C-alpha cells in the first residue's frame, strides 16, 4: 500500500489481505510505502488507521473455524484515498520495518504446546468413539503409533518453549531465531494434528455444512463432535503462510542461528 505525504496527512491507496477479524476492528496497523529510495525496507512506514475512515472497505474472504474455537473470518481490506493524520505515524518516517520486525518476534514466538495438547486430546476422544473393523480406532496399532509420535513431538515443543520463555523471564529478548523456530514448528504441528483428526473421522468429515457450525439445537450431521474437524483442518492450511511463510522463517533461522 502506498502512502503519499499531503502535508498534514497521508493519502493511502492499496490493500491488505489476510486480516483476521477485520470486520470487528476499530483500528488497523499497516506497513505502507512512503519512499522508493534506497533499500526497499528503508522506504516503509508504520501507520495506525481508523477503520471507520471514509475509503476503508472490508471484504470477507472465508470463515473457517468451528464453534469450539470461535469463527475467525479472514478478510481483505481495501484503502481508497484514505486520509490518515500525521500523528498516526508510529516511529520515524521510512523506518517502519524496524517496528514491524520487533512486533513479529512476538507474533511468531507464541506458545503452541497448550493448544496442541488440547487439539490432540480431541483427536483421541474421536478415535475412542469411532469403531473400525469391530474395535475403537484408538486401539488400532498404526493409528496409535501416529498419536504417540505426535504427542512426543508436542512434548519436545513444550520443552523448547519453556527454555525460551525462561530466558525471556530472565530479561533476554526472544530474538528472531527463536521466534521463527517456534512459529515454524508450532504451525507444522497444528497442521499435523488437524490432519490426523481428518484421518480419524474419515467419511464422517465429508458433510461439512457451514450452517451446522452455528450454535443451535440441531444435532451434528453424521456423528457427534465431528462438525468442527473439517473446517479446522482447512483453516490450519494457512498457519504455515501467515506471519511470514515457513520458508521465510527457515531463511531467518539459517542466518540468525546457524550463521549461514
C-alpha positions as CSV (number, residue, x, y, z in Angstrom):
1,X,0.0,0.0,0.0
2,X,1.3,3.5,-0.9
3,X,1.0,6.5,1.4
4,X,1.6,9.9,-0.1
5,X,2.6,12.9,2.1
6,X,-0.1,15.5,1.8
7,X,1.2,18.0,4.4
8,X,-1.0,17.4,7.4
9,X,-2.0,13.8,6.5
10,X,-1.0,10.8,4.4
11,X,-3.2,9.7,1.5
12,X,-3.3,5.9,1.4
13,X,-4.2,3.7,-1.5
14,X,-3.8,-0.1,-1.7
15,X,-4.9,-3.3,0.0
16,X,-4.1,-5.5,3.0
17,X,-5.0,-9.2,2.9
18,X,-5.4,-12.0,5.4
19,X,-6.6,-9.6,8.2
20,X,-8.3,-11.8,10.8
21,X,-11.4,-10.4,12.4
22,X,-11.0,-7.1,10.5
23,X,-14.8,-6.8,10.3
24,X,-14.9,-6.2,14.1
25,X,-11.8,-3.9,14.3
26,X,-11.8,-0.2,15.1
27,X,-8.1,0.3,14.2
28,X,-5.6,-1.4,12.0
29,X,-1.8,-1.0,11.6
30,X,-0.3,-1.1,8.2
31,X,3.1,-1.1,6.7
32,X,2.9,1.5,3.9
33,X,5.3,2.5,1.1
34,X,6.4,6.1,1.7
35,X,9.6,6.2,-0.3
36,X,11.2,4.4,-3.3
37,X,14.7,5.4,-2.4
38,X,17.4,3.2,-1.0
39,X,16.7,-0.4,0.0
40,X,13.1,-1.5,-0.2
41,X,12.7,-1.9,3.5
42,X,14.0,1.6,4.1
43,X,11.0,3.1,2.4
44,X,8.4,1.6,4.6
45,X,6.5,3.4,7.4
46,X,4.2,2.1,10.1
47,X,0.8,3.7,10.2
48,X,-2.3,3.4,12.5
49,X,-5.5,3.7,10.6
50,X,-9.1,4.2,11.9
51,X,-11.2,1.5,10.3
52,X,-14.2,3.9,10.2
53,X,-12.3,6.4,7.9
54,X,-14.0,7.0,4.6
55,X,-12.4,4.9,1.9
56,X,-11.8,1.8,4.1
57,X,-13.7,-1.3,2.9
58,X,-13.5,-4.8,4.5
59,X,-14.2,-7.7,2.2
60,X,-14.5,-11.2,3.8
61,X,-12.6,-14.0,2.1
62,X,-13.7,-17.0,4.1
63,X,-14.9,-18.2,7.6
64,X,-13.3,-21.5,8.6
65,X,-13.5,-22.5,12.2
66,X,-15.7,-24.5,14.4
67,X,-17.7,-23.1,17.4
68,X,-15.2,-24.6,19.9
69,X,-12.5,-22.1,18.7
70,X,-14.7,-19.3,17.6
71,X,-15.3,-18.3,14.0
72,X,-12.4,-16.4,12.6
73,X,-13.1,-14.6,9.4
74,X,-10.2,-13.8,7.1
75,X,-10.6,-10.6,5.2
76,X,-9.1,-8.4,2.6
77,X,-9.1,-4.7,3.4
78,X,-9.2,-2.1,0.7
79,X,-8.0,1.6,1.1
80,X,-9.1,4.1,-1.5
81,X,-7.9,7.7,-0.9
82,X,-7.9,7.2,2.8
83,X,-6.7,10.2,4.8
84,X,-4.6,9.3,7.8
85,X,-3.4,12.1,10.2
86,X,0.4,12.5,10.6
87,X,0.1,11.9,14.3
88,X,-0.8,8.2,13.5
89,X,2.7,7.6,12.3
90,X,4.5,5.1,14.6
91,X,8.2,5.7,14.9
92,X,10.1,7.6,12.3
93,X,9.1,8.1,8.6
94,X,10.6,5.3,6.4
95,X,11.7,3.3,9.4
96,X,8.5,1.2,9.9
97,X,10.3,-2.0,9.2
98,X,12.2,-1.7,12.4
99,X,8.9,-1.6,14.4
100,X,7.5,-4.4,12.3
101,X,10.5,-6.7,12.9
102,X,10.2,-6.2,16.7
103,X,6.5,-7.0,16.7
104,X,6.9,-10.0,14.5
105,X,9.2,-11.6,17.1
106,X,6.3,-11.7,19.5
107,X,3.6,-12.6,16.9
108,X,5.7,-15.6,15.7
109,X,7.1,-16.5,19.1
110,X,3.8,-17.6,20.7
111,X,3.4,-20.7,22.9
112,X,1.8,-23.5,20.9
113,X,2.1,-26.6,23.1
114,X,-1.0,-25.9,25.3
115,X,-3.3,-25.6,22.3
116,X,-1.7,-28.6,20.6
117,X,-2.3,-30.8,23.7
118,X,-5.9,-29.8,23.7
119,X,-6.3,-30.4,20.0
120,X,-4.7,-33.9,20.3
121,X,-6.9,-34.8,23.2
122,X,-9.9,-34.1,21.0
123,X,-8.5,-36.4,18.3
124,X,-8.0,-39.1,21.0
125,X,-11.7,-38.7,22.0
126,X,-12.9,-39.0,18.4
127,X,-10.7,-42.1,17.9
128,X,-12.1,-43.7,21.0
129,X,-15.7,-43.1,19.8
130,X,-15.1,-44.3,16.2
131,X,-15.3,-48.0,15.6
132,X,-13.3,-49.5,12.7
133,X,-13.4,-53.3,11.9
134,X,-15.1,-54.0,15.3
135,X,-12.7,-52.1,17.5
136,X,-12.2,-48.4,18.6
137,X,-9.9,-46.6,16.2
138,X,-7.7,-45.6,19.1
139,X,-6.8,-49.3,19.6
140,X,-5.5,-49.6,16.0
141,X,-1.8,-50.1,16.2
142,X,-0.9,-47.8,13.3
143,X,-3.2,-45.0,14.4
144,X,-2.0,-45.3,18.0
145,X,1.6,-45.0,16.8
146,X,0.7,-41.8,15.0
147,X,-0.9,-40.4,18.1
148,X,2.1,-41.3,20.2
149,X,4.5,-39.8,17.8
150,X,2.6,-36.5,17.7
151,X,2.4,-36.4,21.5
152,X,6.2,-36.9,21.7
153,X,6.7,-34.0,19.2
154,X,4.4,-31.8,21.2
155,X,6.3,-32.6,24.4
156,X,9.5,-31.6,22.6
157,X,7.8,-28.3,21.6
158,X,6.7,-27.7,25.2
159,X,10.3,-28.2,26.5
160,X,11.6,-25.8,23.8
161,X,9.0,-23.2,24.7
162,X,9.8,-23.4,28.4
163,X,13.5,-23.0,27.7
164,X,12.9,-19.9,25.6
165,X,10.4,-18.3,27.9
166,X,12.6,-18.8,30.9
167,X,15.2,-16.8,29.0
168,X,12.7,-14.1,28.4
169,X,11.7,-14.0,32.1
170,X,15.4,-13.5,32.9
171,X,15.3,-10.4,30.8
172,X,16.5,-11.6,27.4
173,X,14.8,-10.8,24.1
174,X,13.1,-13.6,22.3
175,X,15.1,-12.8,19.2
176,X,14.3,-13.5,15.6
177,X,15.8,-17.0,15.5
178,X,13.8,-18.4,18.4
179,X,10.5,-16.8,17.3
180,X,10.9,-18.2,13.8
181,X,11.7,-21.6,15.2
182,X,8.6,-21.6,17.4
183,X,6.4,-20.3,14.5
184,X,7.7,-22.9,12.1
185,X,7.5,-26.0,14.3
186,X,4.3,-24.9,16.0
187,X,2.4,-24.2,12.8
188,X,3.6,-27.5,11.3
189,X,2.3,-29.4,14.3
190,X,-1.0,-27.6,14.2
191,X,-1.4,-28.9,10.6
192,X,-0.3,-32.4,11.6
193,X,-2.8,-32.7,14.5
194,X,-5.7,-31.4,12.3
195,X,-4.7,-33.8,9.6
196,X,-4.8,-36.7,12.0
197,X,-8.2,-35.6,13.1
198,X,-9.4,-35.7,9.5
199,X,-7.9,-39.2,9.1
200,X,-9.8,-40.3,12.2
201,X,-13.2,-39.1,11.1
202,X,-12.7,-40.3,7.5
203,X,-16.0,-40.2,5.6
204,X,-17.8,-38.5,8.6
205,X,-15.8,-35.4,7.7
206,X,-17.5,-35.1,4.3
207,X,-20.8,-33.5,5.2
208,X,-19.2,-30.1,6.1
209,X,-22.1,-27.7,6.0
210,X,-21.1,-24.3,7.4
211,X,-24.6,-23.6,8.8
212,X,-24.2,-26.6,11.2
213,X,-21.3,-24.9,12.9
214,X,-23.5,-22.2,14.4
215,X,-24.9,-22.6,17.9
216,X,-28.3,-24.1,17.5
217,X,-30.4,-27.0,18.8
218,X,-29.9,-29.2,15.7
219,X,-27.8,-32.4,16.1
220,X,-24.5,-32.8,14.3
221,X,-24.5,-34.3,10.8
222,X,-23.1,-37.8,10.7
223,X,-21.5,-38.1,14.1
224,X,-21.4,-36.1,17.3
225,X,-18.2,-34.0,17.7
226,X,-17.2,-34.2,14.1
227,X,-18.6,-30.9,12.8
228,X,-15.5,-28.7,13.6
229,X,-12.9,-31.2,12.3
230,X,-13.1,-30.4,8.6
231,X,-13.2,-26.6,8.9
232,X,-10.3,-26.7,11.4
233,X,-8.3,-28.8,9.0
234,X,-8.8,-26.3,6.2
235,X,-8.2,-23.3,8.4
236,X,-4.9,-24.6,9.6
237,X,-3.6,-24.8,6.0
238,X,-2.9,-21.0,6.4
239,X,-0.7,-21.3,9.5
240,X,2.5,-22.1,7.6
241,X,1.9,-19.0,5.5
242,X,0.7,-16.2,7.7
243,X,3.2,-14.0,9.8
244,X,5.8,-14.9,7.2
245,X,5.8,-18.2,5.4
246,X,7.8,-21.1,7.0
247,X,10.2,-20.9,4.0
248,X,10.9,-17.3,5.1
249,X,11.3,-18.5,8.7
250,X,13.9,-21.1,7.8
251,X,15.9,-18.4,6.0
252,X,15.9,-16.3,9.1
253,X,16.9,-19.3,11.2
254,X,19.8,-20.1,8.8
255,X,21.1,-16.5,9.2
256,X,20.3,-15.7,12.9
257,X,21.0,-19.1,14.4
258,X,23.3,-21.0,12.1
259,X,25.2,-18.0,10.7
260,X,24.9,-19.2,7.1
